Amino acid sequence: MGQSHANPGIPGPYEALADGLRRLNHAPAAAAEAALLACCASRRWALRLTAHRPYPDLDALLAAADEASYDLSPGDLAEALADERSPGLHPSAPQSAHTALRAAHAAYESRFKYAFVICLEGLRPTEHLNQMLAGIRVRMTNEREEESVIAAEELRRLARARLAHLVTNHPETDSAVATR
């Protein structure tokens, strides 16, 4: 791959993406599956994405992830949601915000029996608390079936964000996808 024009010797975004995709595409199946399970904890989802490698680009990977997400059975969704943790706040947030969010998460988890999931991708950290509290407040009024559909959509969005992060931002921290 070529060098970044802005910083000679330092890989640019294209190089990091190409390297991340190459490593995912060429990793042993077990390593790829482990990395993908960190993005969405449905074993069927991870196996499907692993089996359909290689991916020519990020768009193809994300499209395959979307398709696999839409095909999750209720059991697959339950498996994935069981591994999720409700999003928290930055440790520097006021204690009162942490307390309010913990109470809201507890109420949601008591009602629906799984962690509240919401994709906050693209939002500033200062917006997270309001988005999470508003989301919980609105979604607490849903019937179980309706909330399951919404949770599945949020999980799909989270998986997309995690996949993009896996192959673009921090390939050096992705020790599960080893270079062959």
N, C-alpha and C positions, 0 to 999 in steps of 0.2 A: 504494500500500500504506500501511497505517497505521503509526504510530510505536510503538515499544516503550513500554509503560506504565512499566517500571522506569527507563528512561533516555530521557526525551524527546529527540528529535533523533538518537538512535542506533538504527539498525535492529536489531530483535530477531531471534531465530532464524527465526521464520516469514517475516519480510521478506527475510532473506538467502536462505532456501530459495526463496521465490517469485521473487526476482530471479535467482538462479542457474539455476533451471529456465527462466525466461523467456529468459535469454540463450542457454542451450543450445538451446531450442526455435526461436529466431529467428535463430540464427547462420547464416551461409552454410554450405552443406553441407561444403565443404572445411575450414572452421574447426571445425565440430562434429566432423567425423571426426578431425581432428588432436587435439582435446581428448580424444576417446574413446579414441584409440590410446594415449594416455598412461595410460589406466586398464587397458587390455588390448591388447596389441600384435598381435592378430589383425585383419587388415584386414577380413576377412569379418564379424567381430563388430562392429567399428566402423561399417562400412557399413550393416549391418542396423539398428543402433540409430539411426543417422543417418536412415535411410529411414523409420523408424516414428515420427518426431517428428510432432506435438508430444506431450509427456507431460504429463498433467494434474497429476501429483503425483510425489513421490519413490518411492512404492510402485510406481507403474506403470512408472517408469524401471527400478527394481531388478528387477521381474518380467520386463521385456523383456530385461534384461541376463542374468538367470538362464536364460531360454529360449534366448537366443543362445549362452550358454556351454555349455549341454547339447547343443547342435547342432554344436559344433566338431568338425570332422573331425580325424583324426590329423595331417594337414598343417597345419591351422589351429592346433592345439595346439602343434605344433613351432615354428611361426612366433611364437606368443605367448611360449613359453618361451625362445626364442632371445634375446628382448629383456629378459628378467628378469635381475636381479642378486640373488645370495643376500643375505639380510638381514644387516646388520652390527650392531655395538653402538655405543652412544654413545661418542664419543671419550674420555670420562672413565673408561670401564671399565678395569680393570687390564690391563696388557699381556698377562699370562698368559691372560686370558679371550679377548682378540683372537686370540692365537696358537692356542688350542684350537679356536676357532670356524673360523678359516681352514683348519686341518688337517681338520676335520670336513667343511667345504664342499668342499675339494679331493677328499676321498675320495668323497663323494656324486657330485660332478660327473664324476669319473673313471669311476664305475660306471654312471651313468645318462646321461651326455653332455649334461646341461642343469643349470642352476642349481637349487639347492634352494629351493623356494617354500613358504612357510608364512604364513598370515594370523595376525598377532599382535594384531589389533583387539580392544580390550577388556581387554588385559593391561597390567599396570603395566610400565614399562621394566625394573624390577628382576627381572621374571619372564622377560624375553626370552631371556637366555642359556640358562637351564635348559630352556625350551620348545624352543628351536632345537636344542640338543644332544640332548635326549631324542627329538625328532622325527627327527633325522638317524639316531640310533642305531637306532630302531625301523624306520624306513623303509628303511635299508640292507639289511634282511633280506628285503625284498619282491622278488618277481620283476618284471621290467621292465613287463609288462602291468598288474600290480596297482599298481605305483608310478605309472604313467602315469595311471591313474584317480584316484589320490589327488592327484597333482600338478594334474590338471585341476580337482578340487574346491577345492583351495587357491587356484588361480588364479581361480576363480569368486568365492570369498570375498574375495580381494584386490581384484578388479575392483569388487565391490559397495562395499567400503570406500572405494576411490578415487573411485567415482562419487558417493557421499554427500559425500565431502570436496570434490569438484569443485563441487557445486551448493549446499553449505551453508556450509562453513567459510571458504573463502578465494576468493570470487569475484573479488576485486580482483587476485589473482595469476594468474588464469586469462586470460592475454592472448590465448590461442588462440581463445577464444569471445568475439568482439567483439559489442558492442551494435549493433544496426541502428537 
